[in-house]
Amino acid sequence: MEKSLVVCGKHPGIVSMVALGIKNLILPFKWEGVFVPLLPHSARELFGAPVPFILGTTIPPREKDVSYSSAILHLQEEESGLIFFAHF
């Protein structure tokens, strides 16, 4: 079963770089799902899409807006570097 992923963080540049890095980790395979490295706030309905996706956002989605087959990766910037928190 395919999963979807929402990358969430404060800085748009970091969010989009992490989303692109995750997409590139599956090489030599090709991601066939929806890929939006930085989702505009006006398109937040995509969080509940029934198709596999990788979406980046600077505003955390509400749990009720995200489909049950999605994971949320929270990025938190600390003095020592970037910390990742995953929520499945």
Contacts in CASP RR format, 6 or more apart in sequence:
PFRMAT RR
TARGET T0000
AUTHOR 0000-0000-0000
METHOD contacts of the structure
MODEL  1
MEKSLVVCGKHPGIVSMVALGIKNLILPFKWEGVFVPLLPHSARELFGAP
VPFILGTTIPPREKDVSYSSAILHLQEEESGLIFFAHF
1 69 0 8 1.000
2 52 0 8 1.000
2 69 0 8 1.000
3 52 0 8 1.000
3 69 0 8 1.000
3 70 0 8 1.000
3 71 0 8 1.000
4 49 0 8 1.000
4 51 0 8 1.000
4 52 0 8 1.000
4 53 0 8 1.000
4 54 0 8 1.000
4 55 0 8 1.000
4 67 0 8 1.000
4 69 0 8 1.000
4 70 0 8 1.000
4 71 0 8 1.000
5 22 0 8 1.000
5 53 0 8 1.000
5 54 0 8 1.000
5 55 0 8 1.000
5 70 0 8 1.000
5 71 0 8 1.000
5 72 0 8 1.000
5 73 0 8 1.000
6 47 0 8 1.000
6 55 0 8 1.000
6 56 0 8 1.000
6 57 0 8 1.000
6 61 0 8 1.000
6 66 0 8 1.000
6 70 0 8 1.000
6 71 0 8 1.000
6 72 0 8 1.000
6 73 0 8 1.000
7 15 0 8 1.000
7 18 0 8 1.000
7 19 0 8 1.000
7 22 0 8 1.000
7 54 0 8 1.000
7 55 0 8 1.000
7 56 0 8 1.000
7 57 0 8 1.000
7 73 0 8 1.000
7 75 0 8 1.000
8 15 0 8 1.000
8 56 0 8 1.000
8 57 0 8 1.000
8 58 0 8 1.000
8 59 0 8 1.000
8 60 0 8 1.000
8 61 0 8 1.000
8 72 0 8 1.000
8 73 0 8 1.000
8 74 0 8 1.000
8 75 0 8 1.000
9 15 0 8 1.000
9 57 0 8 1.000
9 58 0 8 1.000
9 60 0 8 1.000
9 74 0 8 1.000
9 75 0 8 1.000
9 76 0 8 1.000
10 58 0 8 1.000
10 75 0 8 1.000
10 77 0 8 1.000
11 58 0 8 1.000
11 77 0 8 1.000
12 38 0 8 1.000
12 58 0 8 1.000
13 38 0 8 1.000
14 75 0 8 1.000
14 77 0 8 1.000
14 82 0 8 1.000
15 37 0 8 1.000
15 38 0 8 1.000
15 56 0 8 1.000
15 57 0 8 1.000
15 58 0 8 1.000
15 75 0 8 1.000
16 37 0 8 1.000
16 38 0 8 1.000
16 56 0 8 1.000
18 73 0 8 1.000
18 75 0 8 1.000
19 35 0 8 1.000
19 36 0 8 1.000
19 37 0 8 1.000
19 38 0 8 1.000
19 54 0 8 1.000
19 55 0 8 1.000
19 56 0 8 1.000
20 37 0 8 1.000
22 54 0 8 1.000
22 73 0 8 1.000
23 31 0 8 1.000
23 35 0 8 1.000
23 54 0 8 1.000
31 54 0 8 1.000
32 52 0 8 1.000
33 51 0 8 1.000
33 52 0 8 1.000
33 53 0 8 1.000
33 54 0 8 1.000
34 46 0 8 1.000
34 49 0 8 1.000
34 51 0 8 1.000
34 52 0 8 1.000
34 53 0 8 1.000
34 54 0 8 1.000
34 55 0 8 1.000
35 53 0 8 1.000
35 54 0 8 1.000
36 43 0 8 1.000
36 46 0 8 1.000
36 53 0 8 1.000
36 54 0 8 1.000
36 55 0 8 1.000
36 56 0 8 1.000
37 56 0 8 1.000
38 56 0 8 1.000
38 57 0 8 1.000
38 58 0 8 1.000
39 46 0 8 1.000
39 55 0 8 1.000
39 56 0 8 1.000
39 57 0 8 1.000
41 59 0 8 1.000
44 57 0 8 1.000
44 59 0 8 1.000
44 61 0 8 1.000
44 65 0 8 1.000
46 53 0 8 1.000
46 55 0 8 1.000
47 55 0 8 1.000
47 61 0 8 1.000
47 65 0 8 1.000
47 66 0 8 1.000
47 67 0 8 1.000
47 70 0 8 1.000
48 65 0 8 1.000
48 66 0 8 1.000
48 67 0 8 1.000
48 70 0 8 1.000
49 67 0 8 1.000
50 67 0 8 1.000
53 70 0 8 1.000
60 72 0 8 1.000
60 74 0 8 1.000
61 72 0 8 1.000
66 72 0 8 1.000
71 86 0 8 1.000
71 87 0 8 1.000
71 88 0 8 1.000
72 86 0 8 1.000
72 87 0 8 1.000
72 88 0 8 1.000
73 84 0 8 1.000
73 85 0 8 1.000
73 86 0 8 1.000
73 87 0 8 1.000
74 84 0 8 1.000
74 85 0 8 1.000
74 86 0 8 1.000
74 87 0 8 1.000
75 82 0 8 1.000
75 83 0 8 1.000
75 84 0 8 1.000
76 82 0 8 1.000
76 83 0 8 1.000
76 84 0 8 1.000
76 85 0 8 1.000
77 83 0 8 1.000
END
